[in-house]
Amino acid sequence: MSGESSKIGPVGGIARTTPLRSVASETAAQPARAPEQLRTAPDSLPAARLIRLTSSLATQAPPVDVARVAALRTAIANGSYGVHPAIIASAMIDFHTGGA
């Protein structure tokens, strides 16, 4: 990259004319917080519960309607499964517009 590091060139018709802040110098200039100003960490118990829950859900197989899958496979294999684009399109529109 060439040019000055303290300015940003035109982006979307806007140009920065003020220098960028230096994060290191600002954090060094700020006084240290007193212990009463620091927030205590929230109780980790709910987080631990969520971690256990996600872990147990990740190890479970997804729910599958085996009978429905078998029926669809049979219908596809014997050629009786029909695709109806109008019904599919209507269901997609209902889904994306919050309909029933």
Secondary structure by P-SEA (a helix, b strand, c coil): cccccccccccccccccbbbbcaaaaaaaccccccccccccccaaaaaaaaaaaaaaaacccccaaaaaaaaaaaaaaccccccaaaaaaaaaaaaaccc
